[in-house]
Amino acid sequence: MMIVDGWTYPQVQVQYFASYLRSWGLAAGSTVTDILKLQAQAGVDISQGNPALACDEFDQATGPNVTGPAGGFSVYNIFEYDSGEVDPFKLWMNSNKAKLHVPEFVNYSSSNHNIYKAFKEDIPLSYVQYVAELAGKMPVQVINGQLDYIVNTEGVINQLDHEGLLDGKGSPWRIGKKMAGRIYSGKVTLAVVNLAGHTVPQYQPEASLDALKHLLSGSSNWDN
């Protein structure tokens, strides 16, 4: 099973927004303080069974008050900046319909507030118990984009560590002479993809395909 940028344990993952942005030099001072307060309260609200409130705090921690002071970076790829005009994922999906075997008459559109609101209480739910259960029954590979703020690498590593699913040892992942990312082994395999955003295959299709080949073949040789 492959999980691409999985939001599987929000109560843990949400606690690493501030440290992720600070490590990239995208937040400091009062912005970091505000995010720390929001992520702490989101954790409390999740534990107390208030998912809608937790989602509100999540939205604030990833909203314009956080991204704006750093130039308006995209929460899906911190190396990109939102223009407010073009949805890059919508453009990519509509430009690759043939490759995805999607009929030409199908047109993808951006999400909207009504759709988001309908799923609001689902966003803070945890699925980590299912990941742990499946990890004992089949190969499980988690792929994470290095430049994704929402499902950021620090949060992913810590949520997998929290469940004892990683052994903590990382190793280089190369495709030929190109450094594709870093691999963490354990009960699951975590592949951190260099220079990839939230939709990993969109940014690094070669690395995504290589990871899928490793999953299907069962190969543990990532330094090839």
N, C-alpha and C positions, 0 to 999 in steps of 0.2 A: 504494500500500500504506500502511495506517495501522498504527502501532505505538503502543499505549496503555500508558504507564508501563513501557516495555520494560527488562527486566533482561538487556541484551544484551552487556555487557562488564564482568562482575563484578570482574575484577582491577583495573580503574580505578575503577569506581563505588563499590566498598567503601571506597576511601580518603577519602571525603568525609563519612562519618558524623559524626565529631567536629566538623568545622567547621560542618556544617549545624546541629547541635543548639546549638552555641555561638552561632551567629548569631541564633538565635531565643531565646536566653537560657534554654535548657532543660538545659544542662550546663556545668559549670565545674570547675576544680581537678582533684581526683583522678579524677573520673568521665571527664573529657576525656582525661586521661593513660591511663586504662585502655582507653578506646575506641581511642586512637591505637595502643596496643600490639597490640590485637586486629586492627585493620584492616591494620596492617603485616604481622603474622604470616599473616593470611589471604591477602594478596598473595603472600607467599613460598610458602605451601603450594599455591596455585593454580599458580604457575610451576613448582613441583617435582612437579606431578602428584599432589597429595594432596587431592582435592576434598572428601572426607569431613571431614578436619581443618579445611579452610577453612570448610565449612558449620557446624561446631561454633563456630568463632570468630565467624562471622556471627550465629549464634543468640545468642551472649553479648553481642555489640555491639547487638543489638536486643531483648534480654531484660529481665526485671524489675529487674535490678541497675542498668540504665541508665534505664529508664522510671519506676521506682518513686520515686527521689529527686525527680523532677520532677512527682510527683502521679499517676503511672500513666497518662500520655498514650498514646493509641493510635499504634502505629507506622505505621498506614495513614492517619491524619489527626491531626496534632499538636494540632489544636484540639478533639479529642474525648478523652474519658477512659474507659478500659475499666472497665465495671461488673462484669465477670465473669459477667454473667447473660444478656445479649442479644448475639447476633452480628448487627450491623447489616446486613452484606452478605447473610446468610441471610434476614433479615427482608425486605430490599428485593427479593431475587430471588423469594421466595414471594409477595410483594405485587404483583408486576408480570408474572406469568406470561402474562396475556392480551396485554399490550403486546409481550411477547417471542415471542408465538405458541407458547407452551409449553402442552401439554395440562394440564388441571386436576389429573389424577391424579399428575403429577410433583411431588415435594416435594424441595426442596433442603435439604441439611444441611451443617453445618460440617465442615471438614476435621478429621482426627484424626491422632494421632501415627503410626499405622501407615502411613497414606497418605504423610505427610510423609517418614517414614523411607525409604519405597520410592523416593522421588525425590531423596533426599538428595545423592547424588553428581552429579545433573544440575544442581543449583542453581548451582554455581560455574562451569559451562561457559560459554564465550564463543560468541556468534553474530554478533559484530561484522563478521566477514569477509563474511557473507551480506548484512548491511545495506549495506556498502560496495559489494558487487557489484550488488545490486538498484538502488542509487541511481544507477548509470550506465545503467540499462535502463528505469526507470519512475519516476514521481513517488513519493517516499517522504515521509510525514509522521509525525513523532513527537509524541505528545501527552504532557505531563507535568503531574501535579497538584502545585501549589505547596506543599501541606501534607503530602505523602507523605514520611515519613522513610526508608523502605526504599529506594525508587527516587527519591531526592531530586534536586531540580533541579540542584544544584551538580555532583553526580556525572554526571547525564545530559549537561549542557553540556560537561563536561570529557571525557567519553568520546567524544562526537561531534567535539569539537575535536581530540582525540588522533588521530583517523583523518582529519582534514582535511575533515570533512563540513559544517562551518559556516564562514561567512565572518566570524563574530564580531560582526556588526552586528545590534542588536536594534531593534525598532520597536513602537509601541503596537498593541494589538489591541482594537478597539472594536466593539460591537454596538449600533448607535444611539448613545446617549449613555453607555452603560455600558462601563466598562473591563473587558474580558473576560480580558486577560492580555498576554503579550508574545510577539512572533514573531521568530525567528532564522532567517535564510535561508542558503542554501548549496546543496550537492549534495542535502541533505535539508532539509525545513522542520521546525523545532522550534516547537511551540505550547505555551507555558507557561500553564496555566490557573489564574487567580486563585481562591483559596479552594476548591480541589478537592483531595481526598485521592487515595488509590491507585486506586480505581475511579472514574475521572474522570466518566463519564456519570451516576453515582449522585449526585454532588454538584453538577455543573454541566451538566445536560442541554442547555440552550440553547447554551452555548459548544461542547459536543461536536458537536452537530448542525451548527453553523456551520462548525466545522473540517472536518467531513466534506463539506459542500457545497463548501468551497474546494478540497478534494482532488479531488473529482469534476469540478468545473468548470475546474480549473486556474487559478483566479483568484489573483492576487497582491495584491489590494486588501483588506487586513485592517482598514483604518481606515474602516469604513463605519457 
